[in-house]
Amino acid sequence: MRRTALMGKFRIRFSSVWFARLMAAAILLLPVTAVAAPAAEKIAKIAVFPTAPYYIYIVYESLAVFWVAILGLLVIIRMKLREIERIQALGVEKEDQDAPLLE
């Protein structure tokens, strides 16, 4: 199935083959643009991490403490969820009809 479109004096034919060729060309040109991007980054390189060894050590130590704290929070949350499941299994939250009232 071919469609034609009028653009000024020119007729352009659109087909699935034309679209497939356009996509193939775009995919083939993608690595070229990916290679050109790092070259541009080398020109204007901005230092994100410090260059002094002492400050680099502080950055990595802070990251290690952060991830240990995240793992600790996950362990605590899991412990609390197990405790809630255990209490629900015992049926402690249900009201006992035979319990004496404190007055």
Beta strands, then each sheet from edge to edge (+ up, - down):
strand 1: 3-7
strand 2: 10-14
sheet 1: 1+ 2-
end
